[in-house]
Amino acid sequence: MNGHMTPDEFRQHGRQVVDWIADYLERVESYPVRSQSAPGDVRAGLPAHPPETGGSFDDLLADVDRVLMPGVTHWQHPNFFAYFPANATGPAILADLLSSGLGVQGMVWATSPACTELETVVVDWLAELLGLPASFRTDSTGGGVIQDSASSAALVAVLSALQRAGGGKIADSGITGRHTMYVSSQTHSALEKAARIAGIGSANVRVVDVDPRTLAMRPEHLSALIAEDVAAGAVPTLVCATVGTTSTTAIDPVAAVGEICRDRGIWLHIDAAYAGVAAVCPELRWINDGVAEYADSYATNPHKWLLTNFDCGVLWVADREPMISALSILPEFLRTTASASGEVIDYRDWQIPLGRRFRSLKLWSVIRWYGAEGLRAHIRTCVALADEFARLAGTDEDFEVREHHPFGLVCLRPLWTSKSADVANESTMALMERLNDSGALYLSHTKVNGQVVLRMAIGATTTERRHVLDAWERIRAEYRVLNGQR
Ligand SMILES: *Cc1c(COP(=O)(O)O)cnc(C)c1O
């Protein structure tokens, strides 16, 4: 029978694991980008029943290689261009290991003062690095908090907005009457999910029209929907404006939307999950236009493009009162003298779960390792590669490139000989599947005004110019083969 792993055994296996990760990162390019595994393959390689007797860690590592690795998609691969990036860097991975090693559960200040206070410092640092408003800082009316995801951040925003719209009574009495929320067709589904969880309901999530060219929310239509809902007796509660939509990185007009929210007293949440971190570069800081004047809450994910491994999303609020009023419940077993003194922050009141990981360690480690200049260099590299890719594809008459690509994402559409829109969409999907099946690169897709477009998201730390040029060659070559066949 195995007892607990001794510190000496841990030292030995820990070194093995660190070496394993270093070897993996060194040869990540040699794997097919998207796992070539078929449904059920991984499961079939694992025993159906748990072991009665403990086993060796060496055997476990061997199974990672043999059974799991074929079922892994390689997000750190230089040719991973799908979805958005999920950067995992050395300083982040190591600091996450420290967090695991400490095994801290930071639900309230007293359960580890360092867990709370480092988080306060790091979210204030990040607000400064991104040029976010002074009201978001902890020494002001608001503050920031690390969440597991932008989805959780959206739910906290919705609950805070409800609490404010309901005069501070909803947390206690529940929702009465009809509360409405406003998103666009391009808004992330996390907002509708939050509406469902909060009890607002999908039917009360109003979808504002977008400009068909820019895909940005139309403020006039937002105004019209709000007026209609108010006339029908509803309480407009939250508007979500997105800076960098998931589909195409479209940008809603935050100031114009914010003006409407201010007039009507509606909570404005900004979802900048992917693109928000780009504001670390002064030349991209225009993406914050309107945030200082109008945003009640703002979310961005260092775990996408800012070199910090999943999970690490940051939510800031301009006024923390409605949030704490919505979420704070104090059972006897959580009473501490420190909390009662009012001198400390209990981040449990800023999120859905009670328990919390020591996530600030990895963000702190990343910011210290890279410094502001290193963070900027990463964003700039990706933006420059995306620009170059867009230029290459844009000068090819067989492809149409979306003009808007201020970040790392370029959307492009192959033009097929067939004139039928359905056939064109099928052909684009077939092209993407062939490329992804090859394992050489990994792209994803979206639909814009009914047309399937390919998404080329450049953001891995390993991606160099040669990978982007090679990806373009492969896309074009595969297109030629396929278009010839049709
Ligand atoms: C990725 C993304 C989300 C969801 O992020 P999670 O952290 O996975 O919940 C939300 N909104 C936008 C705009 C995104 O790009």
The ligand as an SDF file (V2000), in Angstrom:
LIG
                    3D

 15 15  0  0  0  0  0  0  0  0999 V2000
  -13.5500   33.9150  -24.6310 C   0  0  0  0  0  0  0  0  0  0  0  0
  -14.6240   34.8950  -24.4460 C   0  0  0  0  0  0  0  0  0  0  0  0
  -15.5460   34.7680  -23.4090 C   0  0  0  0  0  0  0  0  0  0  0  0
  -15.6120   33.5560  -22.5140 C   0  0  0  0  0  0  0  0  0  0  0  0
  -14.4930   33.4580  -21.7330 O   0  0  0  0  0  0  0  0  0  0  0  0
  -14.3890   32.3890  -20.5630 P   0  0  0  0  0  0  0  0  0  0  0  0
  -13.3110   32.9340  -19.7180 O   0  0  0  0  0  0  0  0  0  0  0  0
  -14.0440   31.1030  -21.2130 O   0  0  0  0  0  0  0  0  0  0  0  0
  -15.6970   32.3230  -19.8690 O   0  0  0  0  0  0  0  0  0  0  0  0
  -16.4590   35.7740  -23.2200 C   0  0  0  0  0  0  0  0  0  0  0  0
  -16.4930   36.8400  -24.0250 N   0  0  0  0  0  0  0  0  0  0  0  0
  -15.6200   36.9970  -25.0400 C   0  0  0  0  0  0  0  0  0  0  0  0
  -15.6920   38.2290  -25.9060 C   0  0  0  0  0  0  0  0  0  0  0  0
  -14.6660   36.0230  -25.2980 C   0  0  0  0  0  0  0  0  0  0  0  0
  -13.8340   36.1600  -26.3240 O   0  0  0  0  0  0  0  0  0  0  0  0
  1  2  1  0
  2  3  1  0
  2 14  2  0
  3  4  1  0
  3 10  2  0
  4  5  1  0
  5  6  1  0
  6  7  2  0
  6  8  1  0
  6  9  1  0
 10 11  1  0
 11 12  2  0
 12 13  1  0
 12 14  1  0
 14 15  1  0
M  END
$$$$
